[in-house]
């Protein structure tokens, strides 16, 4: 009887109760996920102090924090980024276009931004530019700069895969900076890129009077940007949760505040 009383007092001592309550009430650790990134104005880049900022960075932090994740970042070129998502070595990509090949190894969020891909040329050549689409350029000798691994449009992906003449006209690099440098030196005749990002970089380099948009390469209404979520990292239920968090930050007004800081009309 004395033993039972001592045991009762021990089990329900204030110290032990507080420890039990503390351990039981502690929040579960957040799941850590990693987003790949590469320098790309105004979406992902370092500021003057070396801090990683940008529209995609801030939106990613808001969405994944709301969904209960801890978000980390790893700098990686886009083509390798895609391969690492497929292999399960990276979890997330922002500003991704959706296509059948990528859907084999990744889920896609709801649309979170509209940004069309366009062809930039020297402003002095605009009067001589007579093309309406990429297909008309096949065999013309027009030299096209492009970022390696990018899917600019269904037409671009099809031509690059199926038409060796078009493929020979494409000069692939790893950044828009390289494309701009080649265009200024006359090594290419134009380059493909995001309208928002390309114009931001052109403004930063003070080249508005030299480089202009010649045409859009997306079909009308086909400028959607998605969050790409590796199938080895996420379940369909988790994708639904992330979409709910995207919807939540839109309704709360946080999305508009973030987009507004980057002067985008979304």
C-alpha positions as CSV (number, residue, x, y, z in Angstrom):
1,X,0.0,0.0,0.0
2,X,2.8,2.4,0.9
3,X,4.6,1.4,-2.4
4,X,1.5,2.2,-4.4
5,X,1.1,5.6,-2.7
6,X,4.7,6.5,-3.4
7,X,4.3,5.4,-7.0
8,X,1.1,7.5,-7.3
9,X,2.9,10.6,-5.8
10,X,5.8,10.1,-8.2
11,X,3.7,9.7,-11.3
12,X,1.6,12.8,-10.5
13,X,4.4,15.0,-9.1
14,X,4.3,18.5,-10.5
15,X,7.7,18.1,-12.1
16,X,6.8,14.9,-13.9
17,X,3.5,16.3,-15.0
18,X,5.1,19.3,-16.5
19,X,7.6,17.2,-18.4
20,X,4.9,15.0,-19.7
21,X,2.8,18.0,-20.7
22,X,5.8,19.7,-22.3
23,X,6.8,16.7,-24.4
24,X,3.2,16.0,-25.4
25,X,2.5,19.5,-26.4
26,X,5.7,20.2,-28.3
27,X,5.0,21.0,-32.0
28,X,6.2,18.4,-34.5
29,X,9.4,19.3,-36.4
30,X,8.7,20.9,-39.8
31,X,9.6,18.8,-42.8
32,X,12.6,20.2,-44.6
33,X,12.4,20.6,-48.4
34,X,14.9,22.1,-50.9
35,X,14.2,24.4,-53.8
36,X,16.7,24.8,-56.5
37,X,17.4,28.2,-57.9
38,X,19.7,30.1,-60.3
39,X,20.2,33.8,-60.7
40,X,17.3,35.1,-62.8
41,X,15.9,38.6,-62.3
42,X,13.4,39.4,-60.8
43,X,12.6,35.9,-59.6
44,X,15.7,34.6,-57.9
45,X,18.9,36.5,-57.3
46,X,21.3,38.0,-54.7
47,X,20.9,41.6,-53.6
48,X,23.8,43.9,-53.1
49,X,24.4,42.4,-49.6
50,X,24.5,38.9,-50.9
51,X,21.0,37.9,-49.6
52,X,18.9,35.6,-51.7
53,X,15.7,37.5,-52.7
54,X,13.3,37.6,-55.6
55,X,9.6,37.1,-56.5
56,X,9.9,33.3,-56.5
57,X,12.0,33.2,-53.3
58,X,9.5,35.3,-51.4
59,X,6.5,33.4,-52.7
60,X,8.1,30.1,-52.0
61,X,8.8,31.2,-48.4
62,X,5.3,32.3,-47.9
63,X,3.6,29.3,-49.4
64,X,5.7,26.6,-47.9
65,X,5.8,28.3,-44.4
66,X,2.0,28.4,-44.5
67,X,1.9,24.7,-45.5
68,X,4.2,23.8,-42.6
69,X,7.5,23.2,-44.3
70,X,11.0,24.5,-43.6
71,X,12.4,25.7,-46.9
72,X,16.1,25.5,-48.0
73,X,17.7,26.7,-51.2
74,X,20.4,25.2,-53.5
75,X,21.9,27.0,-56.4
76,X,21.9,24.8,-59.5
77,X,21.7,25.3,-63.3
78,X,18.2,24.7,-64.7
79,X,18.9,21.5,-66.7
80,X,20.6,19.9,-63.7
81,X,17.8,21.2,-61.5
82,X,15.3,19.1,-63.5
83,X,17.5,16.0,-63.4
84,X,17.9,16.3,-59.7
85,X,14.1,16.6,-59.2
86,X,13.6,13.5,-61.3
87,X,16.2,11.7,-59.2
88,X,14.7,12.9,-55.9
89,X,17.8,15.0,-55.0
90,X,15.9,18.3,-55.1
91,X,12.3,18.8,-54.3
92,X,11.0,22.0,-55.8
93,X,11.3,24.3,-58.8
94,X,9.5,27.6,-59.3
95,X,8.6,29.3,-62.6
96,X,8.3,25.9,-64.3
97,X,6.3,25.2,-67.5
98,X,4.2,22.1,-67.6
99,X,4.8,19.5,-70.3
100,X,4.3,15.7,-70.8
101,X,7.9,14.8,-70.2
102,X,8.1,16.6,-66.9
103,X,4.8,15.2,-65.7
104,X,6.3,11.8,-65.7
105,X,8.4,12.7,-62.7
106,X,6.8,15.8,-61.1
107,X,3.5,17.2,-60.0
108,X,2.5,20.7,-60.8
109,X,0.8,23.2,-58.6
110,X,-2.1,25.5,-59.7
111,X,-0.9,28.4,-61.8
112,X,0.7,31.0,-59.6
113,X,1.9,33.5,-62.3
114,X,1.5,34.5,-65.9
115,X,4.7,35.2,-67.8
116,X,5.0,34.7,-71.6
117,X,8.2,33.6,-73.4
118,X,9.3,36.0,-76.2
119,X,12.0,36.5,-78.8
120,X,14.3,39.4,-78.2
121,X,16.2,41.0,-81.0
122,X,18.3,44.1,-81.6
123,X,15.9,47.1,-81.9
124,X,17.7,48.2,-85.1
125,X,16.5,44.9,-86.7
126,X,12.8,45.1,-85.8
127,X,11.9,46.6,-89.2
128,X,13.4,43.6,-91.0
129,X,11.9,41.0,-88.7
130,X,9.1,39.3,-90.7
131,X,8.4,36.1,-88.8
132,X,5.1,35.2,-87.0
133,X,6.3,32.0,-85.3
134,X,9.3,29.8,-84.8
135,X,8.2,27.3,-87.5
136,X,8.6,30.1,-90.1
137,X,12.3,30.4,-89.0
138,X,13.2,26.9,-89.8
139,X,15.9,26.9,-92.6
140,X,16.1,30.7,-92.6
141,X,19.5,30.9,-91.0
142,X,18.2,33.0,-88.1
143,X,20.4,32.1,-85.1
144,X,18.4,31.7,-81.9
145,X,19.9,31.9,-78.4
146,X,18.2,29.7,-75.8
147,X,18.8,28.5,-72.3
148,X,19.7,24.9,-72.0
149,X,16.8,22.7,-70.7
150,X,14.1,25.3,-71.1
151,X,10.7,24.6,-72.5
152,X,9.7,27.9,-74.1
153,X,6.6,26.5,-75.9
154,X,5.2,23.3,-77.3
155,X,6.2,24.5,-80.8
156,X,9.8,25.1,-79.6
157,X,10.1,21.7,-77.8
158,X,8.7,19.9,-80.9
159,X,11.0,21.6,-83.4
160,X,14.0,21.1,-81.2
161,X,13.3,17.4,-80.8
162,X,12.1,16.6,-84.3
163,X,13.7,19.0,-86.7
164,X,17.5,18.8,-87.1
165,X,17.6,22.0,-89.2
166,X,15.9,24.0,-86.5
167,X,18.1,22.4,-83.8
168,X,21.2,23.5,-85.8
169,X,19.9,27.1,-85.6
170,X,19.7,27.0,-81.8
171,X,22.7,28.1,-79.7
172,X,22.2,26.9,-76.1
173,X,23.7,28.6,-73.1
174,X,23.0,28.7,-69.3
175,X,21.8,32.3,-68.7
176,X,20.1,35.3,-70.3
177,X,23.3,37.3,-69.6
178,X,25.2,35.1,-72.0
179,X,22.5,35.4,-74.6
180,X,22.5,39.2,-74.3
181,X,26.3,39.3,-74.7
182,X,26.1,37.1,-77.8
183,X,23.3,39.3,-79.3
184,X,25.3,42.5,-78.8
185,X,28.3,40.9,-80.4
186,X,26.3,39.7,-83.4
187,X,26.9,36.0,-82.6
188,X,23.1,35.3,-82.5
189,X,20.2,37.1,-84.2
190,X,17.8,36.9,-81.3
191,X,17.2,35.0,-78.0
192,X,14.3,33.4,-76.3
193,X,13.4,34.3,-72.8
194,X,10.8,35.2,-70.2
195,X,9.1,38.6,-71.0
196,X,9.2,39.7,-67.3
197,X,12.7,38.5,-66.5
198,X,14.2,39.5,-69.9
199,X,12.9,43.1,-69.6
200,X,14.1,43.3,-66.0
201,X,17.6,42.3,-67.0
202,X,17.6,44.6,-70.0
203,X,16.6,47.5,-67.8
204,X,19.3,46.6,-65.3
205,X,21.9,46.6,-68.0
206,X,20.5,49.9,-69.5
207,X,19.9,48.3,-72.9
208,X,16.3,49.4,-73.4
209,X,17.3,51.4,-76.5
210,X,19.2,48.5,-78.1
211,X,17.1,45.4,-77.4
212,X,13.4,44.9,-78.0
213,X,10.7,42.1,-78.1
214,X,10.0,40.8,-81.7
215,X,7.3,38.3,-81.0
216,X,5.7,36.0,-78.4
217,X,6.5,32.3,-78.7
218,X,3.7,31.0,-76.4
219,X,0.3,30.4,-77.8
220,X,-2.3,32.9,-76.5
221,X,-3.2,32.1,-72.9
222,X,-0.2,29.7,-72.5
223,X,2.1,31.8,-70.3
224,X,1.4,29.9,-67.1
225,X,4.1,29.4,-64.5
226,X,3.8,26.5,-62.0
227,X,5.5,25.2,-58.9
228,X,7.1,21.9,-59.9
229,X,7.1,19.3,-57.1
230,X,9.1,16.1,-57.5
231,X,7.0,12.8,-57.3
232,X,9.8,11.3,-55.2
233,X,9.4,14.1,-52.7
234,X,5.6,14.8,-52.5
235,X,2.3,12.9,-52.5
236,X,-0.8,14.1,-54.4
237,X,-2.3,15.0,-51.0
238,X,0.7,17.2,-50.1
239,X,0.3,18.9,-53.5
240,X,-3.3,19.7,-52.6
241,X,-2.1,21.1,-49.3
242,X,0.4,23.4,-51.1
243,X,-2.2,24.6,-53.5
244,X,-4.4,25.4,-50.5
245,X,-1.6,27.5,-49.0
246,X,-1.1,29.3,-52.3
247,X,-4.9,30.1,-52.3
248,X,-4.6,31.2,-48.7
249,X,-1.8,33.8,-49.2
250,X,-3.8,35.1,-52.2
251,X,-6.9,35.6,-50.1
252,X,-4.9,37.1,-47.2
253,X,-3.4,39.7,-49.5
254,X,0.2,38.5,-49.0
255,X,0.5,37.4,-52.6
256,X,-0.4,40.9,-53.9
257,X,2.1,42.5,-51.5
258,X,4.9,40.3,-52.7
259,X,4.1,40.7,-56.4
260,X,3.7,44.5,-55.9
261,X,7.2,44.8,-54.6
262,X,8.5,43.6,-57.9
263,X,6.2,45.9,-59.9
264,X,4.4,43.1,-61.7
265,X,0.8,43.6,-62.8
266,X,-0.6,40.3,-61.4
